[in-house]
Amino acid sequence: MEQLKLGIIGVGNMGTTHVQNILAGKCPQITLAAVADRKESRRAWAKETVPETVQIFDEGSALITSGLCDAVLIAVPHYQHPVLAKEAFAQGLHVMCEKPAGVYTKAVREMNAAAEQSGKVFGMMFNQRTNCVYRKMHDMVQNGELGDLKRVNWIITDWYRTQSYYDSGDWRATWAGEGGGVLLNQCPHQLDLLQWICGLPKTVQAFCLEGKWHDIEVEDDVTAYLQFENGATGVFVTTTGDAPGTNRFEVTGTLGKLVCENDTLTFWKLAQDEREFCRTCPQGFAQPACEKITVETDGENPQHVGVLNAFAGAILQGAPLVAEGKEGIRGLTLSNAMHLSSWLGKPVDIPFDEDLFLSELEKRRATSRQKEDKDITFSTEGTY
């Protein structure tokens, strides 16, 4: 196989971006073989956009069983991610899944098992893992340059969204259609990066405020407190209601502090381990010597194109993926724990009771309101 024949299921906001990247020649090992979308307007867009050789379907399941594709990219509403992925694995197809992996971990666990049984390549569209600053943070924390983890703080409030964004589709910002708000739509990238760089916390207490800044039923403002196994603590703050917003990720260890902000990574490097200095220094107000370093990176940030090219490389040449599909459950575990903590009004340990989470989610799905589908697609250029 010299070219990967890819089918894209869902050509809304993100699916459109993937189609355009492939047609622009940015993924030289990928040929677009088919697309699918339930909306007639999106199929009409595809008919005007893709070559005549690309077949257009009104259902993802029909694309999966068509025999036209070697692999599929799933870019549909969240509840369908595990469903379509399992169908694709059963047909012997490789799968790339848009974030999040799903709405609840129990379904994603089944998807992971299907992937394992199929033996096919399974990737997650965690495009932020291609960002040079986050890759460097991962390397520095994991190789011990910061010493032992002490504190994690991420303020990620530059996800501003208007009411028209939430009104653009009947599935958006509903428990029945989307399964959550800012944690499940915008923040899977940050939750994945947090656990990828720092590991999963052992306990979460979160306050998820629903419809605080918008006329929606799901959360658009979240503050969460995290406790890690080694005693480190963290705070995660996000919203779609702040303008201007902030994106500041700070990790403190016994050997210094890393701050990622404005695409710059800064390392305050201690001359001595803080714990040792604290125990041995005879001066009460002294601080360990510190050097401020602007961290150099390779400058590369290929984003979605990088993830897709790695996916093709994994299938065609056995190259590594940017993110293994099975890892999608980890960030979702953090998201589910935050929701469950807020719903119950108390801290939640990880792993949590997946059946309890699903029962609480189903309560909210049962009372989820029906919305008008305005069938609007926005450009995502520059936003992810």
C-alpha positions in Angstrom: 0.0 0.0 0.0 1.6 3.3 -1.1 -1.4 5.6 -0.3 -3.8 5.4 2.6 -7.4 5.6 1.4 -9.2 7.6 4.1 -12.9 8.1 4.7 -13.9 11.1 6.8 -17.2 10.7 8.8 -18.6 14.1 9.7 -17.7 17.2 7.6 -18.8 19.9 10.0 -16.4 22.3 11.6 -13.4 20.0 12.1 -14.2 17.5 9.4 -14.1 20.4 6.9 -10.6 21.3 8.1 -9.4 17.8 7.6 -10.9 17.6 4.0 -9.3 20.9 3.1 -5.8 19.9 4.4 -5.8 16.7 2.5 -7.0 18.3 -0.7 -4.3 20.9 -0.3 -1.7 18.2 -0.5 -0.6 18.6 3.1 -0.9 14.9 3.8 1.0 13.3 0.8 0.5 9.7 1.9 -3.3 10.1 2.3 -6.0 9.9 -0.5 -9.5 11.1 0.3 -11.7 8.2 -0.7 -15.1 9.0 0.9 -16.9 11.4 3.2 -20.1 11.0 5.1 -22.5 13.4 6.9 -26.1 13.1 8.0 -26.8 16.8 7.0 -27.8 17.4 3.5 -26.2 20.8 3.6 -22.8 19.3 4.4 -23.2 16.7 1.7 -23.9 19.5 -0.7 -20.7 21.3 0.4 -18.8 18.1 -0.1 -20.2 17.6 -3.6 -19.0 21.1 -4.6 -15.6 20.6 -2.9 -14.2 17.1 -3.2 -13.2 15.4 -6.5 -15.8 13.3 -8.3 -13.8 10.2 -7.3 -14.7 10.8 -3.7 -17.9 9.0 -2.8 -20.4 10.8 -0.5 -22.5 9.0 2.1 -25.3 10.1 4.3 -24.3 7.6 7.1 -21.0 6.8 8.6 -22.0 3.1 8.8 -22.5 3.0 5.1 -19.0 4.5 4.5 -17.5 2.0 6.8 -19.0 -1.0 5.0 -18.4 0.4 1.5 -15.0 -1.2 1.0 -13.6 2.0 -0.3 -11.4 2.9 2.6 -8.4 1.6 4.5 -9.1 3.9 7.4 -11.6 6.3 8.8 -11.4 9.6 10.6 -14.4 10.1 13.0 -15.4 13.7 13.5 -19.1 13.5 14.6 -20.9 14.4 17.9 -19.2 12.8 20.8 -21.6 10.0 21.7 -21.0 8.4 18.3 -17.2 8.2 18.6 -17.0 4.8 20.3 -20.0 3.4 18.3 -18.5 4.2 14.9 -15.0 3.2 15.9 -16.2 -0.2 17.0 -18.0 -0.6 13.7 -14.8 0.3 11.8 -12.6 -2.1 13.7 -15.1 -4.8 13.1 -14.7 -4.1 9.3 -10.9 -4.3 9.6 -10.4 -0.5 9.2 -7.8 1.7 11.0 -9.3 4.5 13.0 -8.4 8.1 13.8 -10.8 9.6 16.3 -11.4 13.3 17.0 -11.4 14.4 20.6 -12.9 13.5 23.0 -12.6 9.7 22.8 -16.2 9.6 24.0 -18.6 11.0 26.6 -18.1 8.4 29.3 -15.2 6.1 30.1 -17.3 2.9 30.1 -18.0 3.3 26.4 -14.4 4.2 25.6 -13.1 1.2 27.5 -15.2 -1.0 25.1 -13.8 0.9 22.1 -10.3 0.3 23.4 -11.0 -3.4 23.7 -12.3 -3.5 20.2 -9.2 -1.7 18.9 -6.9 -4.2 20.7 -8.8 -7.2 19.4 -8.7 -5.8 15.8 -5.0 -5.3 15.7 -5.5 -2.1 13.6 -3.9 1.3 14.1 -5.9 3.5 16.5 -5.0 7.1 16.9 -6.5 10.1 18.7 -6.5 13.6 17.3 -4.6 15.2 20.2 -3.0 17.8 17.9 -1.7 19.8 20.8 0.8 17.1 21.5 2.6 18.2 18.3 3.2 21.7 19.8 6.9 22.1 20.5 6.3 23.8 23.9 4.1 21.0 25.2 6.4 18.4 23.9 9.3 20.1 25.7 7.4 20.3 28.9 6.6 16.6 28.7 10.2 15.7 28.2 11.5 18.0 31.0 8.9 16.8 33.6 9.2 13.1 32.7 13.0 13.1 32.6 13.2 14.6 36.1 14.6 18.1 35.3 11.9 19.6 37.6 12.6 17.1 40.3 9.5 15.8 42.2 6.2 17.3 41.2 4.8 19.8 43.8 2.2 21.9 42.1 0.3 22.2 38.9 -1.8 25.2 37.8 -3.5 25.7 34.4 -5.7 28.7 33.7 -7.2 28.0 30.3 -9.9 30.7 29.8 -9.2 31.7 26.2 -11.9 29.5 24.8 -14.4 32.4 24.4 -17.6 31.4 22.7 -20.7 33.4 21.8 -24.3 32.4 22.2 -24.5 32.0 18.4 -21.8 29.3 18.6 -24.0 27.3 21.0 -27.1 27.9 19.0 -25.5 26.7 15.7 -26.5 23.0 16.1 -29.2 21.1 18.0 -26.6 18.8 19.6 -24.4 21.5 21.0 -24.3 22.2 24.7 -26.9 19.6 25.6 -26.5 16.5 27.8 -28.3 14.4 25.3 -26.4 15.6 22.2 -22.9 16.6 23.4 -22.7 15.1 26.8 -21.0 18.1 28.4 -19.7 21.6 27.9 -16.3 23.2 28.0 -14.7 20.1 29.6 -15.9 17.8 26.8 -15.7 20.1 23.8 -12.9 22.6 24.2 -10.7 21.2 27.0 -10.0 17.6 26.0 -6.7 18.9 24.6 -5.6 20.5 27.9 -6.8 17.6 30.1 -4.9 15.2 27.9 -1.8 17.4 28.1 -2.1 17.7 31.8 -2.2 14.0 32.4 0.4 13.4 29.6 2.9 15.8 31.2 2.1 15.4 35.0 0.2 12.1 35.3 -3.4 11.6 36.5 -4.3 12.9 39.9 -5.7 10.5 42.5 -8.4 12.8 43.8 -10.5 15.6 42.2 -12.9 18.1 43.6 -14.6 20.3 41.0 -17.2 23.0 40.7 -18.8 22.9 37.2 -21.2 25.8 36.8 -23.8 25.1 34.2 -25.1 27.9 32.0 -23.3 30.6 34.0 -22.4 32.7 31.0 -24.6 31.3 28.2 -28.1 30.0 27.7 -27.0 26.4 27.8 -27.6 23.4 30.1 -24.1 22.2 30.4 -21.0 23.7 32.1 -19.3 26.8 30.8 -17.2 27.6 33.9 -15.1 25.1 35.9 -12.7 25.3 38.8 -11.1 22.0 39.9 -8.7 21.1 42.7 -6.4 18.1 42.1 -4.4 15.9 44.4 -1.6 13.7 43.1 -0.3 10.4 44.5 3.0 11.9 45.7 1.2 14.8 47.6 1.4 17.4 44.8 -1.6 19.5 44.3 -3.1 21.4 41.3 -5.8 23.7 40.1 -7.5 23.7 36.7 -9.6 26.7 35.7 -11.5 27.0 32.4 -14.5 28.8 30.9 -15.9 29.9 27.6 -17.1 33.2 29.1 -14.0 35.2 29.7 -12.8 37.9 27.2 -9.9 38.4 27.1 -8.9 35.0 28.3 -5.7 33.5 29.6 -3.7 30.4 28.8 -1.0 29.9 31.5 0.2 26.4 32.4 2.6 26.3 35.4 4.3 23.2 36.8 6.4 23.5 39.9 8.8 20.8 41.1 11.5 20.5 43.7 14.2 21.7 41.2 12.3 24.7 39.8 9.3 25.9 37.9 8.1 25.7 34.3 5.7 28.3 32.9 4.1 28.0 29.4 2.4 31.2 28.3 2.1 33.1 25.0 3.9 30.2 23.1 7.0 30.7 25.3 8.4 28.2 27.8 10.3 29.6 30.8 12.2 27.6 33.3 13.2 29.0 36.7 16.0 26.5 37.6 17.0 26.1 41.2 20.6 25.6 42.0 19.7 23.1 44.7 16.7 20.9 45.4 14.2 23.0 47.4 13.5 20.2 49.9 17.2 19.8 50.7 17.6 23.6 50.9 14.6 23.9 53.2 16.0 21.3 55.6 19.7 22.5 55.7 19.6 26.3 55.2 20.3 28.1 58.6 18.7 31.4 57.4 15.0 31.7 57.9 14.3 34.1 55.0 16.7 32.7 52.5 15.7 31.3 49.1 17.6 28.8 46.9 19.6 30.5 44.0 17.5 30.5 40.8 18.3 31.0 37.1 15.6 32.2 34.7 16.0 30.3 31.4 14.0 30.8 28.2 13.7 27.2 27.0 14.7 26.4 23.4 12.5 24.1 21.4 12.6 22.7 17.9 9.9 25.3 16.9 7.8 22.7 15.2 4.0 22.7 15.6 2.3 20.7 12.8 -1.0 20.3 14.6 -3.8 18.3 12.8 -1.7 17.7 9.7 1.1 16.3 11.8 -1.3 13.9 13.6 -2.7 12.7 10.2 0.7 12.3 8.6 1.9 10.3 11.6 -1.3 8.2 11.4 -0.5 7.4 7.7 3.1 6.7 8.6 2.0 4.3 11.4 -0.1 2.3 8.9 2.2 2.4 5.9 5.7 2.3 7.5 5.1 1.3 11.2 6.1 4.8 12.4 4.9 6.0 15.9 1.6 7.9 16.3 1.4 11.3 17.9 -1.2 9.8 20.4 -2.3 6.2 20.7 -6.1 5.9 20.6 -6.2 4.0 23.8 -4.8 7.0 25.7 -8.0 9.0 25.0 -9.6 7.4 28.1 -7.1 9.1 30.4 -8.1 12.8 29.7 -11.7 11.7 29.7 -11.2 10.0 33.1 -10.2 13.4 34.4 -13.2 15.1 32.7 -15.7 12.5 34.0 -14.2 12.8 37.5 -14.7 16.6 37.5 -18.3 16.2 36.4 -19.0 13.5 38.9 -17.4 15.5 41.8 -19.5 18.5 40.9 -22.7 16.5 40.6 -22.2 14.8 43.9 -20.8 17.9 45.7 -17.7 16.1 47.1 -14.2 14.9 46.1 -14.0 11.9 43.8 -11.1 9.4 43.7 -9.6 8.1 40.5 -10.6 5.4 39.4 -14.2 6.3 40.1 -17.4 4.3 39.9 -18.1 4.3 36.1 -21.7 2.9 36.6 -22.4 5.8 39.1 -21.2 8.3 36.6 -23.3 6.9 33.8 -26.4 6.8 36.0 -25.9 10.5 36.9 -25.3 11.4 33.2 -28.5 9.5 32.2 -30.5 11.6 34.7 -29.4 14.7 32.9 -29.9 13.2 29.4 -33.5 12.4 30.4 -34.3 16.0 31.0 -32.2 17.5 28.2 -34.0 20.1 26.2 -34.7 19.9 22.5 -33.0 22.6 20.4 -33.6 23.9 16.9 -30.9 22.8 14.4 -29.7 26.0 12.6 -27.2 24.0 10.6 -24.4 26.5 10.8 -20.7 25.6 10.2 -17.9 27.8 11.5 -14.3 28.0 10.3 -11.9 26.6 12.9 -8.8 28.1 11.4 -6.5 29.5 14.0 -8.6 28.3 17.0 -7.1 24.9 17.7 
